[in-house]
Structures are given as C-alpha cells and as structure tokens.
Amino acid sequence: MRLFLQSEFNSLENQKEQNWTMEIKPTKSWFDIGLGDVWNYRDLLWLFVKRDIVTVYQQTILGVFWFFIPPVLTTITYLVIFSEVAKIPTNDSPPVLFYLCGIVIWSYFAECFNRTSATFSSNAGIFGKVYFPRLVVPMSTVISSLFKFGVQFLLFLLIFGFYFIKYPGTLQVGLSIFLLPYLLLLMAVIGMGTGMIFSSLTTKYRDFTFLIGFGMQLLMYATPVIYPTSFIPERFRIYSLINPLSSIVETFRYIFLHAGSIPWNGLAYSSIFAFLSLVIGIFVFSKVERSFMDTI
C-alpha cells in the first residue's frame, strides 16, 4: 500500500512539473468566445482557405472556368429579359457593365452568406471529432470567397477595359475607387454575421434551410442589382433603403459607371448593420456550438 501511495504521489508531482501547450476548458459565459484561439489556429484557417479554393471544382472538366460561366450566363439573361423586354433603364450605362457590376458584388455576398449559413450542417462530422475554434470555418469561407470574387471581378475589368478603349470618354474612374476595399469588407461582415445567425438557427429549426433558398432570391430582387435605385417609385424607395445591401451595390456601381450617386447616409447605416450583425452572429454562434451536436 505504501508503494502504491508513493507511486501516485510521484505521478501527481510529475504532472505539476509538465508545461502544457494547450488547456481546453468549458466556456462559462456568452463573452467567452475564444478569439485568441482563432489566432493560435491561424495555420488551420489558411488550410481551410486552401481547401475551399482547390476542391470546389476539382474533378470537373471546365475547372476554374466555372467562376466565369454563371455571371456570363446571368448577364445575358438579364440583357434579354430586363433590358430588351422589360426596358428597365440602366442610368445611361452600358447594360452589360450595369448588370455585370451588380452581379459580381452580389455574388460575393451570396457566396459568403450561403456557405456560412451551412457551417454546422456541412461540418458536423469534423466538429464532432476534433477540437478547434469553430469560428475558423466561417472566417475561412469569407476569405476563400474573395478568390471567386477576384476571378469574376477580373472578367468585369476586361469588359470594362473594352468599353473604355472603344468608347473613350464615356467611362471614368475617380477617387471613389478607394472605397472598394471597404465595400468588400461590409459585404463580407454582413454575409458572415447573418450567415452565422442562420447557421445557429438551422441546428434546431431545419425550416430555415428552406427559407434561405428562396429568401436569397427575394433579397436579390429587393436589392438594386438589375435596376437603379432611381427606378424605384418614390413611395417605395424607403423600403429599399432599409436593405443594407442596397447602398453597397449602388456605391460599387457608381465607382465604375458613375451611375447615380454615393449614398453616404446609406453606407453609414450599412456599416452599423454590419457591426451589429457580426457581434450578434459571433455571440449566437459561440453559444450554439457548445451543444449543437445534441440537435444537429
């Protein structure tokens, strides 16, 4: 018995002398969201980013060309239906650039939101097997989606350059171009924040998975992607301004086409909405991740 107690005592002493590199503790409050862990797992973050970029169109014939095909086909559809048939004005801008401009910036938001909203359901397998800060996944989604945006934005710039050379003087880019990074940041934050909220809700209420599908389509038509804000009747324009994405799309279009004006008040509102959605999204996401495996 004496030898056994001595062995147990030595074992406890050895454990005290060990320097642990990580200690996993249960979260105790809403404000314990583990942002420090995200920085410690930054290598894993970039690994997820690389995975998302490489594996999206792996084993496909067209590969990276799938980044170009959707916006091209969508632009052609809008040209036929909304420009030729419905005769919706484009504020004296070339219809191709007008529609493609809205499609490119909207697609980035839609990509961030759709993929972030499926975080728990798409990664339930890995979440249940190994520990890492779950915020890494939605953050990697937002960053990897920038690659797709960059490819589609390059397509827009090529067509913009064609019109710029063929019709000199009709297009110009001013100092407002410096707003572009901020617009992308707003789209990323709104997409990530609202996506995390819906991802948390879908773990318990699967009805939201059906709502997201057609809800995004309705939201696109409520956002001036295929029409300018000036086309909206005055009595309904206030409802468009409630949408925080409207001001972002309008500003993005103004940067390259000088169509309309920069809605500074709308951008301020979009900034406040982005901040609140991110804060609420992180808190809700961190709360749900503690027990989502019981309901997923």
N, C-alpha and C positions, 0 to 999 in steps of 0.2 A: 504493500500500500504506500509505504514511504517513497519507494522508487517511482511509482506511478504519479504521486503528487509532485515530486521533484521534476519529472518529465513535463507535466502540464505547466508548471511554473516557468520552466525554461522556454517552453513553446510560446507562452504569453510574452515573455521578455523579448524573444526574437521578433514577434510581431510588432512590438513597440518600437524596435530599432529600425524596422523597414520604412523606407521612404516611398510612399505610394505616389505614382504619377497621376492617378485619377481616382476620385471617390464619387460614386454615384449615390445621390441622396434623393428621397422622395420630395417632390415640391410641396410646399406648405401654404402658399398664398398665390393670389392672382398675379402679383407683381414679380413672382419668381419665374421668369420666362427664359432664363438661360442664354442671354445674348452673348455672354462671354464664351460659352461652349461653341457657339457658331463660329467665332474667330478661331478657336482651337481646332475646329474641324474644317478649316478653310481648304485644306487639300482635298477633302471629300467633296466639298462644294464644287471645286473645279473638275473633279472626276465625274460628278453628275452632269455638269455642263457639257463636258466632252461626250458623255454617253448620249445625251439628248440630241446633240448635233450629228453624231456619227451614225446612230442607229435608226434615225427617223425614216430615212428612205433607203436603208440597207436592203440588199437583195431585190431592188427594183430596177427595171430596165432604164428608165429615164433619170433616175438618181436625183441630183440637185436641180434638174430642170423642173421638178415638181414645185419648186419655190416660185417659178415664173408662170407656170400654166394657170393656176387659179386666178391670180389678178388679171392676166391677159383675157381669159375667157369671161370673167366677170365684167371687165371693162367693155368688151364687145357687146355683151348682153345689155348693159346699161345704155350704150350708144344707140342700140336698135330700139329698145323699149322706151327709155325716158327722154332721149334726145330727139329721135326721129318720129316716134309715135305719139308720146305724151307732150312733146315740145316744151319740156321743162327748161328754163333758161339756165345758163352757166356763167352769168355775170360777164359776158363778152370774153370769156376764156376759152381756149380750145377744148372742146368736150372731152377729148381723150385725156388731156392732162388734168382736167377738172375731176373726172371720175377716178382716174388712177391715183390722184393725190389723196382723195378721201379714202379709197380702198386700202392704200398702203398703211396709213396711220391707224385706221380702224382695225385692220388685220392684226397689228401688233397688240392692241388691247384685247381683241378677241382671243388671241393665242395665249396671252398671259392669264386671262380670266378662266377660259375653258380648262386649261391644263392644271391651274392651281386649284380650281373647284373640285377636281378629281384626285387631289393629293392622297387622301385617306383610302379611298376605294382602290386606287391604282397601285398603292404601295403597301397595302395591308400585309402582304407576305413578308416583306423585308422589315417592316416596322415591328412585327411580332417576333422577330428572331434576333435582332442585334440592336444595341443601343447606339444612338447618335442623336444630336439635336434635330428634331423634326423640321424646324424652320429652314434647314438646309435645302430641303426639297423644293418648296415654293420659291425660294431665292434663286435656286439653280434654274428653275423654269423661266423666271423673268430674264435672267442673263442669257440663257441659250436662245430664247425667243428673239433676242437682239440680232442674232445671226440671220435668222429668216427675214427679219425686217431689213437688215443691211442688203441682202440679196435683192429683195423687192424694191428697195429704195434705189439701188443701182439701176434697175430697169427703168424706174421713173426718171432718173437723171439722164439716162441715154435718150429717152424720148423727149425730155425737156431740152437737151442739147440740140436735138434735131430741129425742134421748132425755133430755138434760139438762133440757130445759124440760118435756117431757111426764111424766117420772118424776123429780120433784125429790127430791134426797137419795140417789138410787141411784148417781149418778156424781159424782166429785170429782177435782180435780187439785191436787196438793200441790207442795212444793218440788222434788220429783223431776223436774219439768218441765225444770229447768235441766240435766239430764243429756242432753236431746235432742240438742243440737249435738255432744256427744261421741260419742253413739251413731252419728250420721250420719258423723262423722269415721272411726270404726272401720270402718263398713261400706265407706266409700269407699277407705280404705287397704287393707283386706283384698281388696276387689274389684280394685283397681288392681294390687297386688303379685302376687297369684296369677294375675291375668289376663296380666300381662307375662311371667310364667314360662311359662304355657301358650302364649302367643303366640310366644315364643322357641323352644319345643319343636316347634310345628307347622311352622316353617320347614323342618325337616329330617325330622320324623316326622309325616306327614299323618294317621296313625291317631288322633292326639289331637283332630282336628276332629270325628271321630265320637264319641269319648269325651266331649267337652264336652256334646254334645246331650243324651244320656240321663243323663250324670253329674249335670247340674244338676237334673234331675227327681228323681233318687235323693237328692240332697243336700237338696232341699226337704222330702222326707218324713222325712229324718233330723233335720230342724230343727223345733222346735215351732211351726210355722206354723198347722197345723189342729188341734192338740191342745195342752193344757198339759203342762208337764213332770211335774206330779203324776200324769198319766195313765199315764206310763211305769212298768212294773213295776220294783221296787227293784233287782233283779238286773241290769237292762239300763240303768239310769239313768246309770251311769258312762260308757257308750258315747255317750250324748247329750251329756254334759258335755265329752267330747273335742272335739266340734264347737264351734269358737269362735263360731259364729253363734248358737248356742242361747241363751247368756246375753244377747246383744244383743237378740234378739227378745223374750225374757222380760221384760227391763227396759223395752223400748219399750211392751209391753203393760201392764206394771204402772203406768207413768206415767199412763195414761189410764183404765185399768179397775180398778186396784188388785187385779189377779188374781195370786195367788201372792206372791212377794217378790222383792226385788232381789238377785240372786246376786253379791255383791261379789267373791268369790273367782273366779267365772267371768268377771267383767268384767276382773279383773287378768290372767287367763290370755288373754283375747281381746286385751287391749292388747299383751301380749308377742308374741302370734302376729302381730298386725297389723304391729308394728315389724319383726319378723324377715322377714315375707313381703315387706314393702316394700323392705327393704335387699337381700335376695336377688334380688327381682324387678328392681330397678334395675341391679344388677351384671350379672345374666344378660342383661337386655335390652340394656345397653350393649355387652356382649361380642358378642352375636349381630348387632347392627345393622351391625357393621363388615364382615361378609361374607355377610349373608343374601341379597343379590341373586344370589349364585352358586348358591343352593339353592332359592330361592322358586319 
